[in-house]
Amino acid sequence: MVIGIDYRLAASSCRGMGRYSREIVKKLFDIDSLNQYILYIDTDCNECLPYNFRWHKLPTANYIVGEQIYLACAVRSDKLDVLWSTSNTFPLIIPNRVRLIVTIHDLIFMYSLPNHQNFTQRVGALYRRAVANLGIRRVDQVVTVSEFSAHEIKRILKIDNVVITYNCIESFYATASNKQCAPMTDKFYFTLSADAPSKNLNFLLNVFSNRLSTQKLVVGGIKERSKLREKYKFSNIVFLKEGIDDSELIGYYQHCEAFIYVSLFEGFGIPPLEALACGAKIICSNATSLPEVVNDNGLLIDPTNEKELIEAVKNISNFEIDNNKREKHLEKFINWQTSAFIIKSLWAKKIN
């Protein structure tokens, strides 16, 4: 069989959807030497591939045009048997003979759009919503990353059969398990977030700058050009440089008073899982998939309730971590090979 994989985000993004497809493809290198694979990218990539994998560079970096025109054309010219679209959207017009498998990580784009989204975020959400509404009946198999997202897809998109492939932290877990970072001198709380409205980061920063101004909050994951850096630059909030590596990140997870994550909507939520792997105490939103990710290994709070957040910060020192229970919970999230085998099994599977 000839299998095409939309690898564009995997080639350009280190986290989230990009990491998901990159890590599963790495496992496919090891477990599948029979099928032929074509990895679609929109940037140059010089990584060496196994003999049955090859690159196909699309002639544009525009995500929408690349997907709906050039990827759709490549499906035909490369004579694919299967196309796996890894990041929520997919070409709307491809031959009926091609089996279409789509990973939908979450359905946040199906909800009302906050008026403080930037232009790119609004266009992206509208595009994902349009593709889902117009093309979901053409999809042969929907895949997602959590029980919560599977339930949402079944309820909103009226899809009966949804396969779950969990996000994992395999390499991060291995590094964290073998690395003890030097203690940091200051007492601090830590969060890792983007500045999209759904991440609810502005709420957290407001609470720390006004109500918890004697506590230091370290923030990772924010782009250098973000307006939040300017807004809070004279406060008790410290922004890390953009793009710190896992080795440095582990140090912040290991030595923070608590890792705080107040996202309003997550299809999965990798940062709390990384914090668990590092043994951090966790204050986490009780919304969407996050209770599934954290379980009872942290304090779950209403992410819109300022009082609950403040109380959790005050009381987190009393929270006891059960290491045996934590390690047991992490077991299903530390091996990408499980998800890769599930994906591989879908190439020829018939859906009734």
Disulfide bonds with the S-S distance in Angstrom:
none
